[in-house]
Amino acid sequence: MDLDQLPGVQWYSHYGSYLKVDKKLLDQNTSDEVSLHLHLFSRDDNASVQNTLEKLNLSVEESSPTLIKVTTSLSNLSKLASVEGVEWVEKVKEAKLAVPTTVEPFRLEVPRRSEFESLNGYATGAKVLNADKLYQQGIRGRTELIAVADTGLDRGRQDSLPRDLVGRVTKTYSLGRSEIGKWDDPDGHGTHVVGLVAGNGSLSNGSVRGTAYEAKIIIQSVFRWMVQRGKLAKGIVLPNSMEDLFGPPYRDGARVHSDSWQYGLSQGEYETHAAQLDEFVWEHPDFVAVFAAGNSGVDLDGDGLIDESSLAVPASAKNCIAVGASENLVLRGGLQKSWGLMGRLGPDTEESIWGASPIRDDLPSNNLAGIAAFSSRGPAADGRIKPDVVAPGTNNLSLRSLAEEVGADESWGVFNDRYVFMGGTSMATPLVAGAAALVREFYRNQEGRQFISSALVKATLINGAVDLYPGQFRNFREISSVRPNVHEGFGRVDLSNSLLPSNPRVRRSIDDTQGVAESEERTYAIKVKNTQEPLRVTLVYSDYPGSPAVAKALVNDLDLTVQDSSGRVFYPNGRKERDEINNVENIDLTSLQAGTYVVRVRGTSVPLGSGEQSRQPFAVVISGGLEL
């Protein structure tokens, strides 16, 4: 059949080379030499593309199945884009840690006393995630293996690990310094992150504990010494492809991956790395990738509300959990000065990126309902809801690296010789990675599930998340609307509410690994018994990877609706019609009537599903005052 005879086709054209190039490259001088990523349509194209590049006298620096790295003059850009098999060409982005930066150096407040009791249990921020019910049932992460890609761990020796981690680091990878095999932490960031994931508090009588404090850990050290402006500097280097990053720990048995880093500055574009992340999760549907949303939150228009569209890459991917930073509750120690003093635009000006009231006068960790000023806001560039959730990311106390190169000024404040304060979406992310591990352990040990999809883990965390709307300020909406929104996503993670809600609230979880085909529908009848409990229905599915060359990232479109006994139909994400861009759909109903509600999941469009019938797997979590 001719293309113009297909139903729904209005127009088609040849996929010309001009469509394959990131438009940012067109603004640069053609004589500039740059490193480029060539994203391929298929891994089957790799050999032929490399052969063509060889004929063009262009050498391949790194290659993975669907991604090739070359360095060349931009005068060759049109030639590269014309190569058969190349889908997209973009500049290689530099990886950096997801930590907030300010022009004015932090003036650190050292606590007058080091008693852990002064922190009231909020040391790491894990307390805010409300996991005590799980801990009481023995769900502490013991059966889980979590991979952490960061700057390394402490002194890089198994025989001198911090006591909080002894016996639980099962494997180490040196990705940034592979030639010498070192995985120590000269930066301090990675050690702090690992403590927030899984530190058991042995050095603090149990006071400084991570979320999954009995989990085992795989360390992927991406630290590397760099030469910048003729001086040696600290940096990170990531593998060329997400497959190279995720694949080894996945084969080792890790099903949760914590990533507190990003690629450059962005506005939530769906670029090569986001597509590769989605591809890995599509092919490994039980793999949970947890990424920092970034620390580019600013208020440049001076309205007192953090501006939209500063989401980091690859937190812009569909199939990860993107984590923003809410406030911890630490009133002494660490960084205790207002945002307005920390975000000055320069040393000779009082003007600040957070210079408008009430943000200007707010302290970083004095209200659990607050969102950190630096936390990157969504949405993704194509309008998808991001971040997915938030967790405490200000004045988190965790392990201090004892590597010689780590200075006290590289933290938010020294607590004692083994613990320091830090902040950022970098710190919120490992707390949520630990939470994801606890969700997996709960479903396996308490409900006997053999397979637990990443979609189910994500849906569970989102369904039980606490809506922080309107935020921490009186007479001012720090958060513009009820969940979901660009500030908190679907809210702050609450593990007890997600897995063990208090009576009369109950939860029902469905992990449909077969999924639905196009025009197919799944229906679930639920009986609402207690109308005082809000009804929450959450649909999540790991979507087929999109293309960086296409404006819309969503490929397969599933639609969620809820119908009450009177026939009224409710749509997700605050809409009055179906959602065509998100692979996360949530319906919150507060005005309820007793009776039967029907939940529907429809395969509206499934062009690239799994199997011969092209099906899209999904997970649904329902909670409320239900009759089981």
N, C-alpha and C positions, 0 to 999 in steps of 0.2 A: 504493500500500500504506500502511495506517495505521502510525504509528510503533511502536505496541505490537505490531505483527506482525513487525517486523524481528528477525532472529536476534540474540541477545545483548543486546537492550535490556531492562533491568529497570525503568527509571523515566525519565520525562521531565517537564519543566515549562516554563512560560513563562520566558524570560530577562528577569526583572524588573529594574527600575532599581537596586534595592538590591544586585544582584550586580555592578553595573558600577563600584562606587566603592571606591577604595583605603581600607581600614578606618582607616588613620591619620588620614584627614580627618574622621572621625566624632568624634574626640576633641577637636577644636578648637571654639572659640566660633563660633556661626553668624554673628556680626556681623563676624568677621575677613574682611578682604579679602585674597585670595590669587591667585597666578597658577596656572592649571590647564592641564594638557595633556589634550586630548580625543583619544583614540586611536580611529580609525574602523575599521569592519569592512573597508571597501574604499575605494579611491580614487574609485570611482564614487559614493560617498556624500557626497563633499566639498561639492559645490554645494548639495545639499538641506540638509545640516547648517548650512552658512553662512546659507542663507535662513531657516532656523528660528531661528538665533541672532539674526539681524537683527530678526525679529518679537518676540523676547524682549528687545529693546533692549540686546543684549550685543555689543560690538564685538570683532572678531577682530584680535588683535595680529600674529600670524604664522600662516601656513598653508602646509603642504606636503601632498602627496597624501593621506597617511593620518594626519596629525597637525595639530591646530589648537590654538593657544595663546590663552587668554582670561584676563583679570583681572577678578574679580568677588567679591562677598560670598558666603560659604559658605551663606547663606540660599537661594541659587539652585542649590545642589548637586543637589537632587532634580530640578529642572527640566532641568538639563544632562544628568543621567543618563537622563532619560526621552526625550531627543531620538532619534528614529529614525536609525540609522546609527552612533551612538556605541557603541563596544564597551567602553571603559574610561576612567575619569577618575582622574587622579592629580595631585599637586602638582608643579609645575615644580621640578626639583632644580638647585641651584647647582653649576656645574662647578668643580673645583679640581685642582691639580697633584698627581700621585701621588708626593709626597715625605714622608718621615717627619717628625713633629713631636715635640718633647719640651718639657716645662715648663721645664727648666733649659737656658739657651742653651748651645750648643756652645762649649767652650773649644778653640780650634783649635791643632793642633800644626803649626808651620811647619817643614819639613825643614831640617836644618842645611846640607845641600848639595843642589843641584838637578840633579845628574847623573842622567840617565834610567837609567843602568845600575843604580842602586841599587834599581830596581823589578823587576829580573830578568825583564823582558819582560811583566809582568802589569799594566802601567799602566792600560789601559782595561778589562781583564777579557776582551778578545776572545781572548787566548791560551788561555783555559780552554775555549773552544768547539772547539778542536782542528781548525782549518781549514787547517793547513799543507799537507796533501796536495792540497787544492783549489787553494791559491795556486800551488803548484808546477806545476799543470796549466793555469794561466792563468785559473782561476775566481776572479775578484776583484770581480765585480759590474759589470763594464764595460757589459754589455748591459742592465742593469736600471735602472729608474726608480722611486725610493722617495719617497713623500709623507710628510712629517712635520708633524703638527698640534701646534703647541706655541707657546711665547711669542715666537717669531721667531728672527732670526739676527743676531748681532753688531750692527753699526751700520746694518743695513738698506740697504746700498748695494752694488751689483755691483762697483763700482770699488775697493772696499776690503774685500773678503772675506778671511777668514783664508786664508793660503797653503795650508792643508790642504784647502781646498774650492774653490780658484780654478778656474773654467771648468766646474764641475759642478752649479751651481744653475741649473736650466733655466727655472724659473718661480716666481713668488711671488704669494701671495694675502694680502690684509689683511682678515681676517675680524673681528677684534676692534676695529679702528679703520678701518673701511671708508670713513668720511667723510673721512679725511685720507690714506688709502692707505699708512700706514706699516707696515713689517714688521721694524723693528729689534727688539732684544731687551733691554728695560730690566730684565728679571728675571734673565737668565743661564741659566735652565733650558733653554730651547730650543736655545741655542748648544751647550751641553754635550751634549744629546741628539743633535743632528745630527752632532757629532764622533764619538760612539759608533757611529752608523750607518755613517758614510762618510768620516770624516777620514782623510787618507792619511799623516799624520805628517810633512809637509814641514817643519814648524817644530821638529821634534824628531829629525831624522835617521831618521825612520821608526819611532821608539819608541812614539809615541802614535797608534795606528791603530785605526780602527773595524773592524767585521767585514767590511763590503763596501766596501773602501776605494777602489774605482774606480767605484762606482755614481754615477749622477746623482740629483739631489735636487729635489723640489718643496717649497717652504716654504709652509705655511698658518699664518700668525701669528694666534693667538687671544688675544693679550695685550690687556688694556684697563685703563686707569686707573679705579678705583672710588672712590666716596665711602663710607667706613665710619665711623660714629660721628663724623661731621663732619670726618674727615680723609681725605686722598688716600691710596689704597692700591693695591697691585698685585693684579690679578686676571685671570681669563680668561673669555671669552664664546664659547660654541659656537653654531653655527647651530641653528635650531629642529629640524631633522630630520637624520638620518644621510645621507639622500639628498643634502642640501645640502652636507654635509661631504665625503662620498666621491665624489659624482658628478663634479665638475669635474676633480680629479686623475685619476680613472679615464679620463675622456674625453681627458685629456692623455697617457695612456699608462702611468700608474703602476699597478702591480699589487700593490704592497706598501704598506701604510699603517701608520705607527708612531704610537701614541697613548699618551702617558705622563700621562694625566689620568683623572679619574673624576667621577661625580656624587655628591656628598655622602658620607655614611657609610651603609653598607648591610651586609646579611648575605647578599649574593648573590641578591637577588630577581631574578626574570625580569620586568623592567618594560618600559615603552614603548621606551626606547632600545635595550635588548637585543633586543627583537622587531624593531625597525627595522634594526638591524645584521644580524640573521639574514635579513631580507627582502632587503637589498641583496646579500648574498653569494649567496642563493638565485637572484636574478635576474642576478648577475654571478659565475658560479662559479669564475672564475680570479682573484678578488680576495681577497688575504690581509690580513685585519685583525688587527693585533697590539696587544694591550691590556695595560696594567699591572694586576696583580691587586690592588694597593692596599697600604697601609702601616699597617694597623690591627691588626697582630699584637700581642697582649698575653697576659700570664699572670696573670689576675686571681684565679684560684683557688689560686695559689701552689704548684702541683705540679711546677714546673720545666719543664712542657711548654706550648708556646704553644697557647692556646685555639682551638677550631674556630670556623667560621662568621663570618668577617670579610671575605669577598670583596667587592671593589668592583663597582660597576655602571658601564659595561656589559661588564666582563670576564666577567659571568655569562652572556653570550650563548653559544649553542651553536656558532656558526659562526666564532668568532674563535679566536686563540691567546692564552690568558690566561697571563701570565708572572709568576712569583714571583721573589724574590731569594735566590740563594745567596750564599755569601761569596766575595769575591775574595781574593787572596793578596798583601797589601800591608802590610808590617810597620813601615814608616817613612813619616811624612808623613800628611796628612789627619787623620782622626779616630781617635785611638788611646787610647780609654778604654773601660772596661767598660760593658756594657748597663745594669747596675744603677745606675750613676752618671748615665746619660742619661735614664732614664725615670721620674724622680721625680714623684710625684703633685702636689707643690706645693713652693714655695720653703722652707717651714718644716717639712718632714718628710723623713725618710730613706726613707719607703715608696716603692716603685717598681713600675711596671707590669711590670718584669722583675726582681723582687726575690728570686726563688727560685734556689737553686743547681740546676744549674750555669750557667744562663743569666746570672745576675747577674754572674758574674766573667768571662764570655767577652768577648773582644775582637772587633770587627766584621769584621776581614779577616785572620784568622790561620789559617784551616783551610778548604780547598776543599770538604771534605765537609759543611760546616755550612750551615744555612739562616739568613738574617738574622732576628733576633728580631722586627723590625717587619713582615716580609713577611706579608701577609694570607693566612690559611688558608681552605681550602674546608670543606665542599663548597658548591655552590650551594644555594639555599634548597630546591630540590626534590630534593636528594640527588645531583645530577650531580657527577662528578669535576672538581674545579678546585683549584688552577691546572692548566693543561695541562703546562707545563714550567717549569723555573727556569733562571736564568743569573746570573752575578755581578752584584751590585747594592750592594756596599759599597766605599767608597774607590776609585771609578772615576775615573781621571784623563782629562780631556777639555778641549775648547776653552773658553776664557774670553771672555765677551762684553765688548767694549770700549765698550758704550753707557755714557753718563755716569752713568746712574742705578743701575748695578750696584755693590753694595758687597761687600767681601771677606767680611763676616760672613754673606753669603747663600750660602756654599758650605761644604764640609767642610774647607776649607783651601786656601790659595794655594800653588801649586808654583812658578810664575814668572809673568811678565807675560802669558803667553798660555795657560796651563793652570791649571785648578783641580780639586780633588777634590770629588766629590759622591756621594751614595748614595741608594738607594731602588729600588722596583720601576720607577720612572721610568728608571733607568739600565740595569736588566736588559732592559727592553722593546726599546730600540733595538738592543741587541746581537742579540736574537732576530729583529728585523725585518731586520737585515743578513743573518743566517743564512738567513732565508726567501728573500731575494733570491739568495743563492748557490745554494740548492737549485734555484730556478727556472732559473738560468743553467746549472747542471750538466745538468739534464734537457734543456734546449734544445740546448746546444752539444755535450755528450758523448753524448747518446742520441738526438738528432734529433727530440725531441717538439715538435710544433707547438702543441699546447694542453696547458697544465699547470694542473690544477685546484688550488684552494686546499686541497681535501681531500687531494690527493696530497702537497702541501708539508707539511701538518700531520702526516699519517701518517708521512712520512719522518723528520721531526724527532723524533716520539714513538718510532718504532721503534728509532732509534739512541741515544736518550737514556740517560745513565748513571744507574743507580739509586744514590742516596746513602745508602740505608738501611744502618745505623741512625743515621747522622749523625756528628758530630765528637767526641762525648764517650765516654770509657771508662765502662763499667758503667752507662750511662744511654742509653736510646733517645730521642734527640731527634726522630727520625722513627719513628713507631709501628709501621710495617709495611713490607714490601717494596712496590715500586711496583705499582699506583698508590695514592697516599695523599693526605691533605688538605694535607700540607706541601710536597711537591715535585711533586705530580701524577704524571707518568710519568718524571720525572727531569731531570737537567741536560743541556742540549743538547750534543751531540758530533757535529760535522759529518763528521769522517772516518769514524766508526763508522756514521753514517747513510747515507753515499754511497759511501765507498771502504773498506769493512771489510777488515781484514788477513786474508790467507790463513790457514787454510782457510775462513774465513767469506765467504759471498757474499750478495748481495741480489737480490731480484726485486720489481719494482714494477708494479702494475696500476692504470691510471686508466680505470675503466669509465664513460665518459660517457653511455652508453645506460642503464645501470643495470638494476635488477630491478623487476618488477611484484609485486603481492601474490601470495604463495604460490609465486613463482618462485625459482629457486636457481641460483647459480653455484658450480661446484666446480673446485678446482685440486689436482692431484696433485703432490706434491713428494717427492723421494727424499732422506732424511737419510743422509748418508754418514759424516760425522764426528760422533759422539755426544758429544764433549767440548765442542762449541760449542752454547750454548743456542739453542733455536728460538724465534724471536719472530715473531708474526703480528699485524699492526695493521690494523684497519678504521676508516676515518673517512669520514663523509659529511656534506655540508652540508645540514642538514635544513630542511624548510619552516618558515617563521616560526611560532612559537607565539603564544598569546594571553596578555597580562599578567593577564587575568581568570581564568586556569585554573591550578590548582596544579602540573600537570605540563607542562613545556615541550616535551618530545619529541612530535612529530607522526607522522612516519613511523618505523617500527621495523624496522631491519634487524638480523639476528642472526648472529654469527660463532661458528663451532665448528671444532675441529680433532679429527680422529679418527686414532688410530694403527693400525698393522697388526693389532693384536689386537682392534680394535673399540671400545676405550675412547674416550669423547668428553670433550673438555676445553672448558670454558666461559670466557668472558672476565672480565677485571678482578677476578680472585680469587674469582669466584662458582662455585657448584656447580649453577647453572641459568642460563638465558638472562638477558641484561641488558635491562630494559624501560625504562630512563630515560636512557641515555647514547647519544650519536651518535659516541662514540669507544670502540672495544672492542679490547682487547689481550690476547693470550695469550702468556705466557712459559713455556716448558717447559725444564727443566734435566735431568730424568731421562729420557733418550731411549734408544730402541733403533733400530738401523739398519733401514731399510726405508721403505716408502711411507706418507706421511701425507696425509690428505685435508682440505683447507681448504674450508669451506662458508660462503657468504654467502647468507642466506635473507631474502627480503622477507616478513617475518611480517605486517606491516600497513603498507600504503602508500595511505592514503586521499587524500593530496594530493600526488601525485607530478607529474612533468613530462610533457607530451604527452598525447595522447588515451588512452593505455593506463595513465596514472598510474604512471610509473616513477621510481625513486629512484637517481640516479647515486651512485657510491662509489669509493673508492680503497683498495687493499690493498697493504701492504708486508710482505714475508716475508724474513727473514734467518736464517742459520744455516750449519751445515756441510753444505750442500746439494750435490747433483750437478746441474749445469746440463744 
